[in-house]
Protein backbone atom coordinates (compact mmCIF):
# COMPACT_ATOMS: atom_id res chain seq x y z
CA UNK A 1 0.00 0.00 0.00
CA UNK A 2 1.34 3.41 -0.96
CA UNK A 3 1.71 5.93 1.82
CA UNK A 4 0.95 9.51 0.93
CA UNK A 5 3.63 12.05 1.67
CA UNK A 6 2.82 15.46 3.07
CA UNK A 7 3.81 18.25 0.67
CA UNK A 8 4.78 21.59 2.13
CA UNK A 9 5.64 24.77 0.23
CA UNK A 10 8.76 26.68 1.21
CA UNK A 11 10.58 29.66 -0.29
CA UNK A 12 14.14 29.01 -1.48
CA UNK A 13 15.62 31.52 0.96
CA UNK A 14 13.84 29.91 3.91
CA UNK A 15 14.92 26.45 2.72
CA UNK A 16 18.51 27.65 2.54
CA UNK A 17 18.45 29.27 5.98
CA UNK A 18 16.81 26.24 7.63
CA UNK A 19 18.32 23.55 5.41
CA UNK A 20 19.33 21.23 8.27
CA UNK A 21 15.88 21.14 9.85
CA UNK A 22 14.18 20.84 6.45
CA UNK A 23 16.45 17.92 5.58
CA UNK A 24 15.66 16.24 8.91
CA UNK A 25 11.92 16.62 8.33
CA UNK A 26 12.26 15.22 4.80
CA UNK A 27 14.15 12.19 6.06
CA UNK A 28 12.33 11.42 9.32
CA UNK A 29 8.75 12.45 8.54
CA UNK A 30 8.80 11.60 4.82
CA UNK A 31 7.70 15.18 4.07
CA UNK A 32 8.12 16.55 0.56
CA UNK A 33 8.92 20.23 0.08
CA UNK A 34 7.94 22.22 -2.99
CA UNK A 35 10.64 24.88 -3.14
CA UNK A 36 9.69 28.10 -4.88
CA UNK A 37 11.57 31.25 -5.80
CA UNK A 38 9.60 34.47 -5.97
CA UNK A 39 6.40 32.43 -5.91
CA UNK A 40 7.35 30.16 -8.83
CA UNK A 41 7.84 26.43 -8.15
CA UNK A 42 11.45 25.41 -8.85
CA UNK A 43 12.05 21.97 -7.32
CA UNK A 44 10.83 19.22 -5.01
CA UNK A 45 12.81 17.95 -2.02
CA UNK A 46 12.09 14.35 -1.03
CA UNK A 47 13.88 11.55 0.81
CA UNK A 48 15.91 8.89 -0.95
CA UNK A 49 13.54 6.18 0.27
CA UNK A 50 10.54 8.17 -1.02
CA UNK A 51 12.29 8.66 -4.36
CA UNK A 52 13.25 5.01 -4.74
CA UNK A 53 9.82 3.78 -3.66
CA UNK A 54 7.61 6.17 -5.63
CA UNK A 55 9.65 7.73 -8.41
CA UNK A 56 12.41 5.34 -9.52
CA UNK A 57 10.08 2.30 -9.37
CA UNK A 58 12.98 -0.17 -9.45
CA UNK A 59 12.93 -3.50 -7.72
CA UNK A 60 13.53 -2.70 -4.04
CA UNK A 61 16.19 -5.41 -3.53
CA UNK A 62 18.12 -4.37 -6.63
CA UNK A 63 17.98 -0.74 -5.55
CA UNK A 64 19.28 -1.59 -2.07
CA UNK A 65 22.13 -3.62 -3.53
CA UNK A 66 23.08 -0.80 -5.89
CA UNK A 67 22.96 1.79 -3.10
CA UNK A 68 25.13 -0.31 -0.74
CA UNK A 69 27.60 -1.05 -3.56
CA UNK A 70 27.90 2.66 -4.31
CA UNK A 71 28.42 3.46 -0.61
CA UNK A 72 31.23 0.88 -0.51
CA UNK A 73 32.83 2.37 -3.63
CA UNK A 74 32.16 -0.72 -5.72
CA UNK A 75 30.68 1.31 -8.55
CA UNK A 76 34.14 2.38 -9.67
CA UNK A 77 35.27 -0.81 -11.41
CA UNK A 78 37.19 -0.45 -14.66
CA UNK A 79 36.15 -2.21 -17.85
CA UNK A 80 39.00 -4.69 -17.41
CA UNK A 81 37.92 -5.50 -13.86
CA UNK A 82 34.35 -6.07 -15.03
CA UNK A 83 35.56 -8.33 -17.86
CA UNK A 84 37.70 -10.31 -15.39
CA UNK A 85 34.70 -10.77 -13.04
CA UNK A 86 32.56 -11.99 -15.94
CA UNK A 87 35.28 -14.41 -17.03
CA UNK A 88 35.57 -15.89 -13.52
CA UNK A 89 31.78 -16.23 -13.20
CA UNK A 90 31.56 -17.99 -16.57
CA UNK A 91 34.34 -20.43 -15.60
CA UNK A 92 32.57 -21.23 -12.33
CA UNK A 93 29.28 -21.77 -14.15
CA UNK A 94 30.94 -24.04 -16.73
CA UNK A 95 32.68 -26.06 -13.98
CA UNK A 96 29.33 -26.51 -12.23
CA UNK A 97 27.75 -27.82 -15.44
CA UNK A 98 30.61 -30.30 -15.96
CA UNK A 99 30.13 -31.68 -12.43
CA UNK A 100 26.39 -32.06 -13.02
CA UNK A 101 27.02 -33.93 -16.29
CA UNK A 102 29.51 -36.28 -14.56
CA UNK A 103 27.04 -36.99 -11.75
CA UNK A 104 24.27 -37.70 -14.25
CA UNK A 105 26.52 -40.08 -16.22
CA UNK A 106 27.33 -42.18 -13.13
TORZAMAR-247053 format. One record per atom (N, C-alpha, C): atom name; x, y, z; residue in three letters. Coordinates in steps of 0.2 Angstrom, whole numbers. Atoms other than C-alpha are relative to their C-alpha. Layout:
CA_X_Y_Z_ala
...
// end
This chain:
N_4_-6_0_unk
CA_0_0_0_unk
C_4_6_0_unk
N_-4_-6_1_unk
CA_7_17_-5_unk
C_-2_5_6_unk
N_1_-5_-5_unk
CA_9_30_9_unk
C_0_6_-3_unk
N_0_-7_3_unk
CA_5_48_5_unk
C_4_4_4_unk
N_-4_-4_-3_unk
CA_18_60_8_unk
C_-3_7_1_unk
N_2_-7_-1_unk
CA_14_77_15_unk
C_4_5_-4_unk
N_-4_-5_4_unk
CA_19_91_3_unk
C_-1_7_3_unk
N_0_-7_-3_unk
CA_24_108_11_unk
C_3_5_-5_unk
N_-3_-5_4_unk
CA_28_124_1_unk
C_5_4_4_unk
N_-5_-4_-3_unk
CA_44_133_6_unk
C_3_5_-5_unk
N_-4_-4_4_unk
CA_53_148_-1_unk
C_7_-2_0_unk
N_-7_2_0_unk
CA_71_145_-7_unk
C_4_3_5_unk
N_-4_-4_-5_unk
CA_78_158_5_unk
C_-1_-4_7_unk
N_2_3_-7_unk
CA_69_150_20_unk
C_3_-8_0_unk
N_-3_7_0_unk
CA_75_132_14_unk
C_7_0_1_unk
N_-8_0_-1_unk
CA_93_138_13_unk
C_1_2_7_unk
N_-1_-2_-7_unk
CA_92_146_30_unk
C_-1_-5_5_unk
N_2_6_-4_unk
CA_84_131_38_unk
C_1_-7_-3_unk
N_-2_6_4_unk
CA_92_118_27_unk
C_0_-6_4_unk
N_-1_6_-4_unk
CA_97_106_41_unk
C_-7_-3_3_unk
N_7_2_-3_unk
CA_79_106_49_unk
C_-4_-3_-5_unk
N_4_2_6_unk
CA_71_104_32_unk
C_2_-7_-2_unk
N_-2_6_2_unk
CA_82_90_28_unk
C_-2_-6_5_unk
N_2_5_-6_unk
CA_78_81_45_unk
C_-7_-2_-1_unk
N_7_1_1_unk
CA_60_83_42_unk
C_-2_-4_-7_unk
N_1_4_6_unk
CA_61_76_24_unk
C_2_-7_1_unk
N_-3_7_-1_unk
CA_71_61_30_unk
C_-5_-4_5_unk
N_3_4_-6_unk
CA_62_57_47_unk
C_-8_0_-1_unk
N_7_0_0_unk
CA_44_62_43_unk
C_-3_-1_-7_unk
N_2_1_7_unk
CA_44_58_24_unk
C_-4_6_-3_unk
N_4_-6_3_unk
CA_38_76_20_unk
C_4_2_-6_unk
N_-3_-3_6_unk
CA_41_83_3_unk
C_-1_7_0_unk
N_0_-7_1_unk
CA_45_101_0_unk
C_0_3_-7_unk
N_0_-3_6_unk
CA_40_111_-15_unk
C_3_7_1_unk
N_-4_-6_-1_unk
CA_53_124_-16_unk
C_-1_5_-5_unk
N_2_-6_5_unk
CA_48_141_-24_unk
C_5_6_0_unk
N_-4_-6_0_unk
CA_58_156_-29_unk
C_-4_6_-3_unk
N_4_-5_2_unk
CA_48_172_-30_unk
C_-7_-2_-2_unk
N_7_3_2_unk
CA_32_162_-30_unk
C_-1_-5_-5_unk
N_0_5_5_unk
CA_37_151_-44_unk
C_3_-7_2_unk
N_-3_7_-2_unk
CA_39_132_-41_unk
C_7_-1_-4_unk
N_-6_1_3_unk
CA_57_127_-44_unk
C_2_-7_1_unk
N_-2_7_-1_unk
CA_60_110_-37_unk
C_-4_-3_6_unk
N_3_4_-5_unk
CA_54_96_-25_unk
C_6_-3_4_unk
N_-5_3_-4_unk
CA_64_90_-10_unk
C_-4_-6_3_unk
N_3_6_-3_unk
CA_60_72_-5_unk
C_6_-5_2_unk
N_-5_4_-3_unk
CA_69_58_4_unk
C_2_-5_-5_unk
N_-3_6_5_unk
CA_80_44_-5_unk
C_-5_-5_0_unk
N_4_6_0_unk
CA_68_31_1_unk
C_-7_2_-3_unk
N_6_-2_3_unk
CA_53_41_-5_unk
C_1_0_-8_unk
N_-1_0_7_unk
CA_61_43_-22_unk
C_1_-7_-3_unk
N_-1_7_3_unk
CA_66_25_-24_unk
C_-6_-4_0_unk
N_6_3_-1_unk
CA_49_19_-18_unk
C_-5_2_-5_unk
N_6_-3_4_unk
CA_38_31_-28_unk
C_2_3_-7_unk
N_-2_-4_6_unk
CA_48_39_-42_unk
C_4_-5_-4_unk
N_-4_4_4_unk
CA_62_27_-48_unk
C_-3_-7_-2_unk
N_4_7_2_unk
CA_50_11_-47_unk
C_5_-6_-2_unk
N_-4_6_1_unk
CA_65_-1_-47_unk
C_-2_-5_5_unk
N_0_6_-4_unk
CA_65_-18_-39_unk
C_3_3_7_unk
N_-3_-2_-7_unk
CA_68_-14_-20_unk
C_6_-3_1_unk
N_-6_4_-1_unk
CA_81_-27_-18_unk
C_6_2_-4_unk
N_-6_-2_4_unk
CA_91_-22_-33_unk
C_2_7_2_unk
N_-2_-7_-2_unk
CA_90_-4_-28_unk
C_4_0_7_unk
N_-4_0_-7_unk
CA_96_-8_-10_unk
C_7_-2_-2_unk
N_-7_3_2_unk
CA_111_-18_-18_unk
C_4_5_-3_unk
N_-3_-5_3_unk
CA_115_-4_-29_unk
C_3_6_4_unk
N_-2_-5_-5_unk
CA_115_9_-15_unk
C_6_-2_4_unk
N_-6_3_-4_unk
CA_126_-2_-4_unk
C_6_0_-3_unk
N_-6_0_4_unk
CA_138_-5_-18_unk
C_3_7_-1_unk
N_-2_-6_2_unk
CA_139_13_-22_unk
C_4_3_7_unk
N_-3_-2_-6_unk
CA_142_17_-3_unk
C_7_-3_1_unk
N_-6_4_-1_unk
CA_156_4_-3_unk
C_5_2_-5_unk
N_-5_-2_5_unk
CA_164_12_-18_unk
C_1_-5_-6_unk
N_-1_6_5_unk
CA_161_-4_-29_unk
C_-3_2_-6_unk
N_3_-3_7_unk
CA_153_7_-43_unk
C_6_2_-4_unk
N_-6_-3_3_unk
CA_171_12_-48_unk
C_4_-5_-4_unk
N_-4_5_3_unk
CA_176_-4_-57_unk
C_2_2_-7_unk
N_-2_-2_7_unk
CA_186_-2_-73_unk
C_-3_-6_-5_unk
N_2_5_5_unk
CA_181_-11_-89_unk
C_3_-7_0_unk
N_-4_6_-1_unk
CA_195_-23_-87_unk
C_-2_-4_6_unk
N_2_3_-6_unk
CA_190_-27_-69_unk
C_-7_-4_-1_unk
N_6_3_1_unk
CA_172_-30_-75_unk
C_0_-6_-5_unk
N_-1_6_4_unk
CA_178_-42_-89_unk
C_3_-6_3_unk
N_-3_6_-4_unk
CA_188_-52_-77_unk
C_-5_-3_4_unk
N_5_3_-4_unk
CA_174_-54_-65_unk
C_-5_-4_-4_unk
N_4_4_5_unk
CA_163_-60_-80_unk
C_3_-6_-2_unk
N_-3_6_2_unk
CA_176_-72_-85_unk
C_1_-5_6_unk
N_0_4_-5_unk
CA_178_-79_-68_unk
C_-7_-4_1_unk
N_7_2_-1_unk
CA_159_-81_-66_unk
C_-2_-5_-5_unk
N_1_5_6_unk
CA_158_-90_-83_unk
C_4_-6_1_unk
N_-4_6_-1_unk
CA_172_-102_-78_unk
C_-4_-4_6_unk
N_3_3_-5_unk
CA_163_-106_-62_unk
C_-7_-3_-2_unk
N_7_3_3_unk
CA_146_-109_-71_unk
C_2_-6_-4_unk
N_-2_5_5_unk
CA_155_-120_-84_unk
C_2_-6_5_unk
N_-2_5_-4_unk
CA_163_-130_-70_unk
C_-5_-4_4_unk
N_6_3_-3_unk
CA_147_-133_-61_unk
C_-4_-4_-5_unk
N_3_4_5_unk
CA_139_-139_-77_unk
C_3_-7_-1_unk
N_-4_7_1_unk
CA_153_-152_-80_unk
C_-1_-4_6_unk
N_1_4_-6_unk
CA_151_-158_-62_unk
C_-7_-3_-1_unk
N_7_2_0_unk
CA_132_-160_-65_unk
C_0_-6_-5_unk
N_0_5_5_unk
CA_135_-170_-81_unk
C_3_-6_2_unk
N_-4_5_-2_unk
CA_148_-181_-73_unk
C_-5_-4_5_unk
N_5_3_-5_unk
CA_135_-185_-59_unk
C_-6_-4_-3_unk
N_6_3_4_unk
CA_121_-189_-71_unk
C_3_-6_-4_unk
N_-3_5_4_unk
CA_133_-200_-81_unk
C_1_-6_4_unk
N_-2_6_-4_unk
CA_137_-211_-66_unk
C_-6_-4_2_unk
// end
